[in-house]
């Protein structure tokens, strides 16, 4: 088999074949230049979705709740900007399917003038670090299946003159792990190979995530942000984390992505006990980011649904929707020229269940079927 005259075409065909075998779907052509901007102008409509944790069904329900996908799971959000605040990985068995699906939506949204921004959560960082304590067996199986088809694709490329010979996927990956049952070893090996720095999945998907992003007057981060992070530089943070995941940088500062005071682990603005939220620090942070009015974060499950504290300058959007969490009903945050800031919820009783101590003004709004309720909140 000779491919000297068309190596890129053959390689692309093989990669598409592997993607189809893994997901049962065909992705559109990739966008030529990923957008890694840390600060973007305010769109007419902005949707924020919290932690997904390997639950593809709930992910799609959330997107439909916001009117971003149609019945065929294609982008229908026009020029809307979507921000998903991280934690696609762990606790569920459809992590790769969500990564592929969000990547597909990114490409479709671009054609409509929209934008899909994906972010790093603490679970993305943990997996790049090889910390699999929250992985479920179905998640190991999904990566094992991916590794099988990725290996098939590599074998096809090895037969083709003119293509660069792929490196061994499992090079440097241990053959066994203390305390890991035999039936899980291949899943562990596959996951390490895929998600370690410079791994195929880490490079293809996670390296395109942002760790902090400013969209209009909203600052997005998975856990929280401190004044020291702003001083360090938001663009610098994104660049260093991206280079580490891509394997271009040997390490990344633990103060950025590890430990309780890092951007992906911080909880001082998301504690459900309102009086324990550090509003003075939040005021300082927002004052040092030009034009910022609010911080939007996931990471900490809000059992009562999306809510705001500190005069709605901290909006907490992780509702634990994954079956691997609390199986919460999907909710998303909307910020638009037409409606301001409001919560779109699939829970018709949501407005009655909220803790009255949380300073969120909620007003029911009629919406098209199948979404039963929208709840308006004060901007």
N, C-alpha and C positions, 0 to 999 in steps of 0.2 A: 504494500500500500504506500503510495508516494503522494506527499502533500506539499512538495516544494513550491508549487505555483499558487497555492491558496491556503497557507497554514492558518491564517486568522479566521477564515471562513470555517474550516474544519474544526478548529478549537472552539469557536462560538457554537457550532452545531452540537458538539459533544457536551459543552456546558449546559446548553438548553435541554438536551436529552436527560442529563443528570437532574436538573431542576424539576423537570416534568415527573421523573420517577420518584422524587422525594415528595413533591407537593401535589401532583396530579394536575398541575396548572402550568401555563406557559407565560412567562413574564414578558412585558413589552421590552423593546430595546432600552438599554440603560441611558440615563441622562449623561451627556458628555462631560459635564463639569459639576460635581456636587457643590452645593451652596453651603459653605461653612461660616456664614456671617454670624457674628455674635449679637449684632444689633440690627433689627429690621424695622421698617416703618409700620405704622398701624394699619392693618387691613380693614376692610369694611365689616368683615365678620371673622371672629376668632373663636375656635373651639379648643378647649383643653380637656384631655381625658387622663384619668389617673392610672394607677397600677393595674396591669393586665394578667400577670402571673400565669402564663401558659394556658389561658382559657380562651380559645378562639371564638366560641359561640358568644360569650359575653362581650368580647371585643367587637364583634360584628353588631351585636345589639346596641352597643354604645354608639357606634358609627351611624347606625340607622336612626337612632334617637336624635342625633344631630342633623340628620338629612344629608350625610356625607357619602353614603353608598346606596345604590338602588337594589332591586330584588335580585339582580345578577351579580351583586358584590362588586360593581364597578363604581368608580368615583362619580358622584353626582353633586358634589359640593361647589361646583363652579370655582369662583376665585376666593373661596374661604381658605383661611390658614388653620391647620390643625397642629396642635402641639400635644404629643404624648410624652408624659413626664418620666418615663423609665419604668423599670421593673417589669419587663416582658418575660424575663427568665425566672425559673424556679417555681415550685409549688404546683405545677400543672404539666401536662404531657403534650402540649401543642405549641411549644416555644418556637421551634423553627418555623412552623406554619404561620405564626403571627409575624415573625421577622420577614418572611417572604411576602406575606400579604401587605404589610406596611410598605415594603419596598415597591411592590406593584402599585399601590395607591400613590406613592411619591411620583412615580413616572406619569401616571394618568392625570394627577392633579396639575402637574406642570403644563400639560397640554391645554388645560382649561384656565390657566392663569392663577391656579391655586398653589398651595404649598403644604407639605407634610413635614413637620419637624419632629424627629425622634431624639430622645435624650437618654443619658446614662443614669440608671438608678444604682443603689448599693448592690443589688443582685447581679447586675451586669459586671460591676467591678469585682465582686466576689468570684464570679465564674472565670473571669480572665485570670484572677489570682489562683485558680484551681481549688477554690473553697466551695464544695458541693454539698454542704450540710442541709440545704433546703431542696435538693433535687429529689424528685419522686421517681419510682421505677419506670413509669410511662415516659418520663423525660429522658431517661437513659436509653430506653428502647428507640425513641425517636432519633436520637443522635447515632445510635448504632446502625439504624437503617440508612441514615444519611451517609455515614462512613462507608457502608457497603457500596452504595451507588457512586459515591465520590471515587472509590477505588476502581470501580468498573470504568468510569470515565478516564482515570489515569492510565489504565491498561489500554484503552482505545488510543489514547494519545501516544503511548509507547510504541504502538504499531505503525505510527505515521511518521515517515521521514519529513523533515522540515519543521516539525514542532519541537519546541524545547522540552526536554525530558523532565517530567514532574518529579519533585522530590518525594521521598517516602513520607506519607502522611503521619505515620506513627514514629518517625525518627525521634529518639530521645524520650519516648513515653514509656514508663515502667510497664512490665508485663503483669505485675500483680500489685495489690495494695493491702496492707495489713488491716484486718477486720472487715474487708469487703467480701461478700459472698461471691462464689465462683460465677453465678449466673449474671452478676452485675459488672464483672471485670471489663468486658468488651464495651459496655456502655460508658464506663468511667474513662477508658482509654480513648474512645471516640470523642467524648466530651472535652477531654484535655486537648486532644489534637485539634479540635475545631475552634476552641475558644481561647487557647493560650495566645499571648502576644504573637502576632504574625500568623496565627492560625487562619484557615480559610473563612470560617464564619465570623471570627473576630474582625478580620480585615474587611470583609465584604459588607458586613452590617454594622457592627458595634463601633468601628472606627469612623463611621459616618454620623454617629450620634454627637450631640452637643451635651456639655455638662452644665452649662448655664447659658441662657439666651434672654435677650430683651426684645420683646415684640411690642412696638408702640410704647405704652406707658405701663406695661406689665413685665415683671421679671419672673422667669421660670427657672426653677431648680428642683431637684428631686426631694432633698431633705430641707435645706435652708442655706442661708448665706450670712457670713459675718463681715464686719468692716475690714478685717485683715484680708479676706478674699478679694474684696473690691480693690484694695490697695495693691494686691498682687497682680491684678489685671484680669479681666474677664476673658479677653481674647487669648491671653497667655495661658489661662487655665484650659480652655478648649484645645488649644494647640498642643499643649504638653500631654494631656490625656489621650488625644487622638494619636500622637506620635508613639506613645507607649503601647497602645493597643495594636497599632500597625507594626510594631517591632522596630521602629526607627529610633526609639529611645529606650534605654535599658530599664529605667524605672521612672516612677512618677511620685511626687511628694505625697506622703501619707496624710499631710494636713489638708490635701485637696480631696482625696477620695477614700480615706480610711480613718477610722476613729470617730468618736461621738461628735466631734466638732468639725467634721468634714462636710463638704457640700451635699454628699449623698446620704449622710447618716444623721445630720443635725435634726433635733426635734424641739428646739426651744420656741418655735412658732406654731407647732402643730399639736401640742398637748391638749387633750380634750378638756382638761381642767383650765378654764379660761384664765383664771388669775395666775396660772403658772407660765403663761406665754410672755416672753420678754419683748414687750411692745416698744420699750425705749431703744433697744438695740435695733429693732426693725426700722424705727424712725430714722436712726442714724444711717443705716444701710441705704434706705430709699433716698435719703437726702444727698448721698454721695454718688448716686447713679443718675445722670441727667435725664429728666423727664419721667422718672419712675414714680408711679402712684401706688402700686400694689405688688405683693409677692405671691406667686401661685406655686403650690408644692403638692407632692404626693407623700409617699413613704409611711405615714402614720394613718392607720385605718380610722375613719370617722364613722362610727356605727350609726349615727343619726343622719348621715348623708353629708353632701358638700355643705360647707359652712364657712363663715368668716369671723375673725377676731381682730382686735386692735383697730376698731373702726373700719372693718372690712379691708384693711390694708394687708391682711394675711388671709388668703383663701386656700382652704385645705380640701383637696379633691380626690383623695384616695378613699373610695367607699368599700374596699374589700370585695369587689364584685366577683373575683375568681372563686370557683368551687374549692380551690385549695386554700382560700382565706376564710371569709365568713359567708361566701355565696350571696353577697349583697346585690340588691337590684341596681342595674346600671343608672348612673347619673353622669352628666357632663356639664361643664361650665361654658357659657356663651358670653362673649363680649361683642356687641355689634353697634353700628351707627343707629340702627332702628330701635333696638330694645335696651341698650345699655348693658349692664351686667346682670345675668340671671342664670338660674340653674334649670336645666332640662332634665326631668326625672321620669322614670318609668314606674315610680311608686305613687299611686293616686292619693295615698294617705300621708305622703311625705311632709306636707306643710303642717300637719297636725302632730307629727311625731317629733319634730325638732325641739331641742333643748332651748327654752325661752331665754336662758342666760346668754346665749350666743347672739351677738348683735347683728343679726341678718334680718332684713325686712323681706318677708315672703308674701307674694301676691299671686294667686292662681291665674293662669292664662290659658285660653283655649288654643289647642294646636291640632293639626290634621291627624287623623288615624294613620298608623297605629300607636302614636305616642299619646297616652292618656292625659298627661298633665305637664305644664311648664310652670316653674315657680320663679317669680321675678325677685331679684335682690337689689338692694340699694347700691349704686355705683360708688 
